[in-house]
Amino acid sequence: MGNLFAITHVATGGAIAGVSLGLVMVVFEYTMLRRLAERKQFMGTIKFALFLPPGFALLAWMFWG
């Protein structure tokens, strides 16, 4: 199957890493905050998770591209 990061563009690899980390964070936060009172905190995590893929892609491109 090979190394995914060796065959993709650097920014794409960073975006994939960002999506992975974002999904893990959202699932973890959802399992920890099941009460409705913590909805604002959960929405903040969702917004941060949406920022991660472009942010990781930009950082990967800047450092390794």
N, C-alpha and C positions, 0 to 999 in steps of 0.2 A: 504494500500500500504506500509506503514511502513517508517521508516527512512532509506534512502539510505545509509547514512554513517555508520549506525549501522550494516548493513548486508554485507558491502563490506570490503575488506582489506584496511588498513589505506592508503597505497600508492595509491591504486586505487581511493579512495575518493579524495585524493589530486590531482591526475591526472585529474579527472573529474572537479574539481574546476578550475584547470589550463586551461583546454580546454574551459570551460564556459567563464572565464575571457578573454582568448585570442580571442574568437569569438566576444565578446562584444567590445573589443578594436579595432579589425579589422573593424567591421561594422561601429563603430563610426568614426574611422579615415577615412574610405572610404567616408562617407557622408560629412565629413568636408573638405577633400582634393580631389575635383573632377577634378582639373586642372592637366594637364600632367606635368607641371613644378614641381610639388611636388611629382613626382614619387619616387625619392630616399628616401624621408622621409617615404612614404607609405611602401616601401620595407623594411625599417628598422623596422617598426611596425610589418610587417609580420614575419620577422626573430625573433623578440622578442616574438611574440605570439607562435611561434613554440618551443621556449625555456621554456615557462611557464608550460606546463603539466609535463615534467620530473622534472623541478625545484620544483613545488608544491608537486609532489609525493615524492621527496627526503626530502623536509622540513617536510611534514606530517609524513613520516616514522621516521625521526630523533626526532621529538617532541612528537608524540603520539604512535609510534610503539614500 
